[in-house]
Amino acid sequence: MTWQEANSHYLSVAIYWLRLRLQRMIPDTTITEDELAEAETRMFDAEAIEPPPALITLSSILGLTRFEQLILLLCVAMELDTQIASFCAKVQDDPARCYPTYALVLSLFDHPVWDVVSPERPLRSWRLIEIHQSGVQPLTVSAIKADERIVNYAKGLNYLDDRLNSLLAPLDTDQALAPSQHRVVNAIVEQLEANWDALPKIQLLGSDRSSKQSIAFAVVEQFEIPLYRMRVELLPTHASELETLIRLWQRELQLFPIAVYLDGQAIENNAAAALKIFLESTQGLFFLDMREQTSSFDQPSLSFEVEKPTSIEQWQIWQEFLGQSKHAAWLAGQFNLNLTEIQQAANTTQFDRLWESCLMRTRPRLDALAQRLETKATWDEIVLPQSETNLLRQITTQVRHRSTVYDEWGFRDRMNRGLGVTALFAGESGTGKTMAAEVIANELKLNLYRIDLSAVVSKYIGETEKNLRKLFDAAEDGGAILFFDEADALFGKRSEVKDSHDRYANIETNYLLQRIEAYRGLAILATNLKSSLDQAFMRRLRFVINFPFPSISDRQRLWEKVFPPQIPKAKDLDYAWLARLPLTGGSIMNIALNSAFEAAASGERQITMPLVLAAARSEFRKLDRPVNEVDFVWKTLEIKQMAHSTDGGLKE
């Protein structure tokens, strides 16, 4: 006989005993003591199975007395046996009272307890029964009804209560774990085994949510309990509803043990009060997904740092797919992926496709936090002094070969600060700072993101750090190049701390410095106001590259490069003449683009000097710079000679 069959047999003989007991209370019945005793013996015999019948197990788990167990049995029988209702009506001498009542159970079973249905006793505190009291009806004659979930449990059907389904969803994962992550699993299991009678909340710290979920799943597998994700936003906020949920939750954890994974970041949100009360009022195995450790709730907790596999572990798994290839070291050095992400990306051995697959996998989180820039610019488009161009190439070299220097050659162990590269690009608007970042990103085949620091800085305490934390956490996985515009918004010269605002501003600055130095990719900070930057900050940068206002010769090179080769141009475009206009590369690009649109709309459909000069005049006005009309006249050699000899002409 299976356990399910034995459980059904127990219910059958127990309900038969109940029928006899009820019938014996009906006048003019002939149920004898021997019949009742024999039925009770059969019921006790049916209880003696291993594991015990569901109702007996429930009574043991929830601490029911024998009297409470029999009341629950009667309520369950009411839902399973059609004769119980008529017997209840006859015993109570009222056809309308065809249900169990408080008065009935006090007279039906031996050793009655008067407070058995009070709210604090198990039957009601565990929500096993409900009392349906209407109007002025006395409590003693009100209907007692078993909870549907409990009726099904008694039948041997164990499942999570439907009322919790809206809050919970099964959490499964097939992500493999690296040895370093298995060590975290073992540490958690060891702590749980030592504290099983009073389970602490488990805080999983870090930004790698995928690995944290896999670690939680690996832990619960060892205890053979399922893992569910809780939808914190659906927790009731009304006190009475929350109290009901907590009672229900505690009951379900006893009957259907589960572990719960929830977004602990919600503790920091405005709707955190309900979650805080819930966690402090419930027992069970909870995994809190936290970025950093918190003490926001008054219950024991244990914290464990969860990180992606180490760079060596990632390199080894890449080697398993690619063999002894130098590409494995490049990929492991550039991208920070978990093992499943590596397995999914490594479905091709073609390196360019592998690289692009890794880039695509690491984009989504960062795309939501910063502006991704297209990176089509090449070294040929850079117009800078040779010394500054050489520095840009040095940056590219250091990013490309950092795995060799830090890991293979051991410099990682000698670095006191981060392993990334930090650079400052200083120069006025339009001098090529953004283009230089694009050139580096294009050369390295990396994503480039622009972050406006003035937009990241928040007036609310702690929000700036939170914004930056999300940004760097997302960028780490793909080693993206971060281009911070308006760096002076945070790194201006520090003034004396006079109030809390100054103090928190310094905290924000220090936090960004720490994250930039810890960031293993390339972080570029751009400023138009180098002189306003704090010298202490400048000393912590590996590269400082100046983008000067272009000289006449540099401007001529910019003009010669600005028009695409396929664009129709007049033969007499005078780049030397145009180079005399004191403009940055950005302004020159604007002029070229505007003149191209005018050319497309004109009958000539080619770039001519008059069109370019007209666009240049508009650019000067846009920049609020004075316009000397002589500077914009170009018709004949004589006029050009006159302009060259005119004192009021263009000057540097």
Residue, then its C-alpha position, 0 to 999 in steps of 0.5 A: m500500500t502506498w502512503q497516499e493509499a494509507n492516508s486515504h484509508y486513515l481518513s475513511v476510518a477516522i470519518y467513520w468513527l466521527r459518524l458513529r460518535l455523532q450518531r450516538m448523540i442523536p436520540d433513539t440511535t442504537i450505536t453501542e460502546d463496543e462499536l464506537a471502541e472498535a471504530e476508534t481502535r481501527m482509527f488508531d491502527a490507521e494512524a500507525i504508519e510511517p510517515p504518519p497520515a497528513l493530519i497527524t503530521l500537521s498536528s505534530i508540526l503545528g503543536l495541536t492538542r488531541f482535542e484540537q486535532l479532533i476539531l480539525l478532523l471534524c471540519v475536514a470531514m464536513e468537506l469530504d463526507t456528505q453525511i456529516a452535515s445531516f448528523c450535525a443538524k440532528v445532534q444540534d436539533d436544528p435543520a439550519r445548523c448543519y455544520p460544526t459549531y463551538a457548542l457541538v465540539l465541546s459536547l462531542f469530544d472528551h476533555p474539552v477546552w473552553d478557549v480552544v477557538s480563541p484567536e491566539r490558540p493554534l486552530r485560529s492563529w495558524r489559520l486552520i479554521e475560520i469561524h463564520q459569525s453573522g449578525v448577532q449570532p452567538l459564537t457558540v453556534s457559529a459555523i466552524k469551517a476548515d481552510e481549503r488548503i488544510v482540507n487538501y493537505a489532510k487529503g495528502l495534497n501538499y502545495l503552496d497556498d494559492r494566496l501566496n502565488s501572487l507573491l512568489a514565483p519558482l526560481d530555477t537556474d542552470q548556471a554553472l558555478a566556478p570553484s571560488q563560487h562553490r566555496v561561498v556555497n559551502a560556507i553558507v551551508e556550514q553556517l545554516e547547519a550550525n544555526w538551523d533552529a534559528l535561521p539567520k537571513i543570508q545577505l548576498l553582497g555584490s552586483d552579480r545577481s545571476s551568480k547570487q541566484s545560482i549560489a542560493f539555488a545551490v544552497v537550497e539543493q543541499f537541503e532539498i527545498p525549493l527556491y522561490r523569488m518574492r515580488v516585494e512590491l506586492l506585499p500588503t501595506h495595510a497593517s491587518e492585511l500584512e498581519t494575516l499574510i505573516r500568519l499564513w506565511q508562517r503556517e506555510l513554511q511549516l507545511f511546505p518549507i521553501a527558501v525565498y530569494l528577494d531583492g533586498q535593495a527594496i529595503e532602501n525604497n519608500a515601500a520598505a516598511a512592509l518588507k522590514i516588518f515582514l522579515e522581522s516577523t517571519q522565520g525561514l530561509f531568506f536570501l537577500d540580494m544586496r549591493e552592500q551590507t545593511s543592518s536595516f532590520d532587527q534580525p540576525s543575518l550573515s553576509f557573503e560577498v558574491e563575485k564573478p569567477t576570478s580572472i584565472e577561472q574565466w581564462q580557464i573556461w575560455q581555454e576549454f572552449l578555444g584551446q590554447s589560444k591567446h584569445a582566451a587571455w584577451l577575452a578573460g582580461q577584457f570581459n567579466l562574465n560568469l560561466t554560463e555567459i562564457q558558454q553561451a558566447a563561445n558557440t563560435t570559435q571565430f574571434d571577431r564574432l566571439w568578441e562581438s557576442c561578449l559586447m552584446r551580452t554586457r550592453p543592456r544594463l549600461d545602455a539604461l544608465a549612460q549614452r552609448l556612442e558610435t565609434k567610427a573615428t580613426w587615427d587619421e582623423i585625429v589632429l593633435p600635437q604628436s606628443e599628445t597623439n603618442l599619449l593616446r596610443q600609449i593608453t590604447t597599448q596599456v588597455r590592450h596588454r593589461s592581461t599580460v602585464y598584470d596577470e602573466w608578468g605579475f604586476r597585479d600583486r604590486m599594484n596598490r590601486g586599481l588595475g584600470v587606466t585613468a586619463l584626463f582629456a583637457g581642452e575647450s569644447g570642440t578640440g577633439k576630446t570626444m573624438a579621441a575617445e571614439v578613436i581609442a574605443n574603435e581601435l580596441k573594439l570596445n563599447l564607449y559610454r558618455i556620462d555627464l557628471s553634472a547629471v549624475v550628481s544629485k542634491y539628495i544625500g547618497e543618491t550620487e553614490k547610488n547612481l555611480r555604483k549602478l554605473f560602474d557595476a554595469a560597466e565592469d562586465g564588459g570593460a566598457i570605456l567610460f567617458f565622463d564629461e564635465a569632470d569639473a562638476l565633481f573634481g573642482k578645487r575643494s574649499e574648506v568644509k563649512d557645512s554638511h553640503d560641503r562634507y557630502a560633496n567631498i564624500e561623493t568626490n572620494y567615492l567616484l575616485q575610489r570607483i574609477e581607481a578600482y575600475r579595471g577598464l578605461a575611465i576618461l574624464a573630460t574638462n574644459l576647465k583644467s585649471s579649476l581641477d583639484q591638484a590632489f585629484m590630478r596626481r591620481l591620474r595615469f594620463v593627462i592629455n591636453f587638447p589645445f586650440p588648433s594652430i593654423s596648420d592644424r586647422q588646415r589639416l582639419w579642413e582637408k579631412v572634414f569633407p568625405p571623399q565622395i562629396p562633390k567639391a569645387k576645385d578652388l576650395d581654399y583650405a589655407w584661406l579657411a584655416r585662417l578662421p580661428l575655429t576648433g575642430g568641432s566648429i569646422m565639422n559644423i560648418a562643413l555639414n551645414s555647407a553640405f546641406e546648402a550645397a545639396a539644396s542648391g542648383e550647383r550641388q557641390i561644396t563651394m567657397p561661398l557656401v562654406l564662408a556663409a556657414a562659417r559666418s553663421e557659426f561665428r554668430k552662434l558662438d557670439r563671436p564678432v564678425n569682420e565681413v572682410d574675413f568672409v569675402w572670397k572672390t578673386l585673387e586681388i580681394k584675397q591679397m587685399a584681405h591678407s594686407t588688411d590690418g583688420g583681417l583675421k588674427e590668431 
